[in-house]
């Protein structure tokens, strides 16, 4: 099949029979027509269409080693630095199409699957490990352009470091049985973004599990019997791209996944009952390097968009001469250029791993992943400060189509544009930073790769500081 287009994506999604619950009801009918999902699905379809456009096809795809068909470049296993840059350029194209707002655009999970396959040899010869199943899934996904969600976060029953789950019925998803057909999974996992509206769901154990029945990884179709997706409230403000320019297009539903005696066939199991393999595979595979490379690329595009919104606001109400405004936008520029420099360094310092695949340098990616959770909320605050009261009282598209249009034109005009244009810009700023969609985006970026404090702690613990200590010690004759 190779790289699909938007029409094929929508048709395949509508054929899924996933059990999705929203607002107390199980969703029936075509997902692409449901108010909660239709904007996002259409935006994703647009991404898939870009793969086949004559202008972009060479930048978005590469040739399958099996069929010779064009397949999505986000599945490319990089072997050179130029491969890394080609992947990054492809990611930029999709990110710009979504203004960087879609954290689970298909290239993120495609990158994850690619990275796991590139490191599958880590499981060779280990008990209860099946690296060949990872390679089979990668080939299946690559050749059919499958879409994925994933989940690894356990329910927040008790976040104490010494908590042991004693419930008779599993809370966190775990293995409760094994038979000739496969593993039986029962329990729940949290925060599957786009859960239920992808072909597959990848499930794996996060580092730190204490019991062997928590140590597993697999991928199964989203409509597997016993898999239930329970959605949060939708943050789609409405269909109008005037009123809700971002949420109407890019709202990604988050869901809890419940596994009710789910059978995972053996050929879909990557590993199970092996705590050491589960820990090593996530920490030693190229998962973090490749995934953060994709995320950082998207976050840079998102920051460019935010800077553009900020400057447009400044020009609209003619406040560019104020020093405090210049200082605020300079803060955004500094953040943007810092992220760009870290991405460039990660690619420049990339090295081939023991299996022949090019990994971007991890250190600059770690630094970037600790910076962005801090600067993104600040950038949203800057948008709010620039907008001031202008971001609060905003008429709707229907207001401009009513008899009060004359009042709006008179009293909401801007220094350089008419009232309707001005309101469009301020509604964008509101949807970006103050709507339920915008505030979810802030929380999402804060915790994209986990607790920011733990990220900083890991950076400190793993950073080589000895040579700097030795330099100072020598200077003061400490030794």
Secondary structure as GFF3:
##gff-version 3
##sequence-region A 1 479
A	DSSP	alpha_helix	6	15	.	.	.	ID=ss1
A	DSSP	beta_strand	19	22	.	.	.	ID=ss2
A	DSSP	beta_strand	25	26	.	.	.	ID=ss3
A	DSSP	three_ten_helix	31	33	.	.	.	ID=ss4
A	DSSP	alpha_helix	38	52	.	.	.	ID=ss5
A	DSSP	alpha_helix	57	60	.	.	.	ID=ss6
A	DSSP	beta_strand	61	63	.	.	.	ID=ss7
A	DSSP	beta_strand	70	72	.	.	.	ID=ss8
A	DSSP	three_ten_helix	73	75	.	.	.	ID=ss9
A	DSSP	alpha_helix	81	97	.	.	.	ID=ss10
A	DSSP	alpha_helix	106	118	.	.	.	ID=ss11
A	DSSP	three_ten_helix	120	123	.	.	.	ID=ss12
A	DSSP	alpha_helix	131	144	.	.	.	ID=ss13
A	DSSP	beta_strand	148	151	.	.	.	ID=ss14
A	DSSP	beta_strand	174	178	.	.	.	ID=ss15
A	DSSP	beta_strand	182	193	.	.	.	ID=ss16
A	DSSP	beta_strand	200	204	.	.	.	ID=ss17
A	DSSP	three_ten_helix	212	214	.	.	.	ID=ss18
A	DSSP	beta_strand	216	221	.	.	.	ID=ss19
A	DSSP	beta_strand	227	231	.	.	.	ID=ss20
A	DSSP	alpha_helix	247	250	.	.	.	ID=ss21
A	DSSP	beta_strand	254	265	.	.	.	ID=ss22
A	DSSP	three_ten_helix	266	268	.	.	.	ID=ss23
A	DSSP	beta_strand	269	272	.	.	.	ID=ss24
A	DSSP	alpha_helix	275	284	.	.	.	ID=ss25
A	DSSP	alpha_helix	287	316	.	.	.	ID=ss26
A	DSSP	alpha_helix	323	348	.	.	.	ID=ss27
A	DSSP	beta_strand	351	352	.	.	.	ID=ss28
A	DSSP	beta_strand	358	359	.	.	.	ID=ss29
A	DSSP	alpha_helix	362	387	.	.	.	ID=ss30
A	DSSP	three_ten_helix	388	391	.	.	.	ID=ss31
A	DSSP	alpha_helix	397	400	.	.	.	ID=ss32
A	DSSP	alpha_helix	405	411	.	.	.	ID=ss33
A	DSSP	alpha_helix	419	433	.	.	.	ID=ss34
A	DSSP	alpha_helix	436	446	.	.	.	ID=ss35
A	DSSP	alpha_helix	452	462	.	.	.	ID=ss36
A	DSSP	alpha_helix	466	475	.	.	.	ID=ss37
###
